[in-house]
Amino acid sequence: MSPLAAYGLHRFYRRGGIEVAALLDIGFACVPGESVAVMGPSGSGKSTLLALLAGLDDPDGGQVVVAGELLSHASPAASARLRARRIGVLTQAGGLLGHLSVLQNAELAGVLRRRAGGGGGPSARELVDLLGLRAVAQARPATLSGGETARAGLAVALSGNPDVLLADEPTAEVSSSEETDVLRLLHALRPAHGATVVVTHSEAVARSCDRVLRLRDGRLVA
């Protein structure tokens, strides 16, 4: 069973009185343990695809299936439960709550995943230590460097052992040396039998993945 599969995804938007295609017939399936990079110029549909894979938006055609469960076209509550149980999302901003410490952010993510029926894997404190964040475990997100923010966001996304990790430009705000460190940790801690999808402009990030999907004008290209 594929941990993550997309079938014939289409997504359209209205711009004034004109219908604009954001995605056209996108399909792929991840094998267990695979990491996939999604690349393409700005406006090619990368962020739209990530939103569909996370169940944050619904396709106009096609569907997303996570570990055999239909994510697309479910009720908002059902989609949220499936996302909480099986999907970790890493955004450029790290997805961190500003009033909580790094450790508290990771702990909260783990609690929410357990409540949704998931859980397992390293504890929040173990993830913080594995990601080299022990010294800033009690720090608030606003005080972190770019590299620390990326690693803290990874701790939150991985807390509770999700089946799928979706990352949006995880190294966009870090230096080249920090990028190497973040990538090493991302691949060391990613879902071992699940799927990892990374949206990126970085060729270094793409080379670190098992496969690269390239988008142009909403379509997959060779």
N, C-alpha and C positions, 0 to 999 in steps of 0.2 A: 504493500500500500504506500502510495506517495504521501509524505507528510504535508505537502503543499502542492496544489495543482490549480491552474487557471485554464478555463475552456472558453475559447471564442469571445473574449472580453471586448465589448464595445462601450464607449462612453462619449456622449455628446453634450455640448453646452450651447446655450443661447447667448449670442453677443449681438445686442440690438434685435433686429429681426432676422438675423442670420444664424443658422445652425452650424456649429463648429465641431469637427471631430477631434476629440482628445486622444482616443484609443480606437484602433480598428483591428478586430479579429486577433487579439493577443492570446496565445496559448502556449503553455509550457508546464512541465511537471518536474518536481525535484525528487531525486532518489534520496533515501535515508542517509543523513550525514553530509549532504552536498551543500556547498556554498556557491551562490550565484550573484554575480555583479550585474547591475543594470546601468548602462551608460547611454549617453545621448546628449545633444545640445539642449540648452534651455528651451522650454516649450515643446519638447519632444514627447512628453507624456509620462515622464518618470514618476513625478510626484502623484499624478492621478493613479498610476498603476499601484504604487505603494498604498495609497488610501483604499483601493479596492481589495488588495491582499490583506489589509488589516481589518476590513469590515467597517471602516469609517465612512465609506461611501458605497453605493450600490451601482453595478454596471447597468447600462441600458439593454445589454444583451450579453449572454454568457453567464458563467458562474465561477466562483472560487470555492474549492473544497479543501478543508484542513483536516488531515488525519481521518479521512472518510466522512467528515461531517460537513454539510452544506453551510457555508458562511453567508453567501449572497442571498438577497431577497428574503432573509429571515426578519422577524420582528426586531425592532431596536433592542428590546430586552434580551432576546435570544442571541442576537449578534454580540451584544456586550458580554454575555456570560461566556460564550465560546471564545471571544477574544481574551477575556480575563483568565480563562483556564489554560489556553494553549498558545497564546501569541505574546511575545515580548516585543515592544516597539521602542527603538532608540532614535530620538529626534536630534536635530542639530543642537538644540538647547538643552539636551539631556533629559527632558521630561521630569525635571526636579521641582519639588515644591519648595518655594523660597523660605518658608517659616520652619522647615524641618532640617535637621542635620543630614549629612550624607548617609550615615547609618540608619537614621529614622526613615529616610526615603526608601532605602532598600528593604527595611523591615516591613514597612507599610505595603510595598508591592508584593512581598511574600505572603502577607496576611490576606490580601485581596485575592491572590491566586488560590490559596487554600480554601477560602470561602466559596470560590467559584467551582471547586472540585478538583483543582490541580494540586501542585505542591511537590515536595521532594527536592533532591539535589542539595548543593551546598547551602548552608544557612546564610542569612544576610551578612553576618559578621565575617564568616569565612570568605564570602565573595569580596567584601571590602578589603580584607587582608590579601587575598589572591591578586587583586587588582592594584595593589600597592598604595592603598588609601588609608592605611591605619593612622598615619599622622594627622589626617584631616577628617577622620571619622565623625568627629563632633562639630565640624565646621559647617556653616551655612553655605548654600550654593553660590551666593554672590561673592564670596571670598576666594573661590577656586580659580586656578589658572585654566586655560583652554584644555590642556591635556587632562587635568584633574576632573574637569566637567565631563569630558568625553568618557573617562573611566567610571565616574560616578553614575552617569547615565546607563552605561553598560551593566553596572551592578544592579540598577533598578530593573532594566529590561530582562536580565537573567534570573532575578530573584524568583524563587518558586519553580524553577526548572521548566520553562515553556518548551513546547514542541517546535515552535517556529520563532526565529529571531528576524525582525525586519529593522533595518538600519538606514536612516536617511542622512547621507553625507556625514558619516561618523567622524571623519578626520578633517572636516572643512575648516575648523577653527584652531587647528594645532600646527606646530612647527613640523618640519620634515623628520626630525629625530623623534618627536612625540608620536607622529604618525606610525612610525615603525613599531613603537611600543604598544600603541593602541591596537594595531593590527595583530600583533603577536598574541595579545591577550584575548582579542575577539575570537580568533581562530582556536585558541587553546580552550576557551570556555564555552564556545557555541554549542547548540544542541547536538549531542553526539549522534543521535539516531533521528534527528529532525531535519529541519531545513533552515538555511540562513540566506536571506536576500538583502543585498547591500546596494542602495542607490548611490552612485558616486560620479564625480568628474575626474577622479584621480586614477591614472594608469597604474600606480603602485598598488592601490587598493584592488583594482581589477585583476592584476597579475597574482594577487594573493588568493583569489577565489578559484574554484574548480571550473567555473564556466562563466562566460560573459554573454549577456543579451544586450544588443544594441538597438535603441529606438530612434526613429526619425519620423517626424510628422505623424506620430501615433501608431506607427507600424514597426514590427520587428524587421530588421535588415540583416543581411549576411555580414 
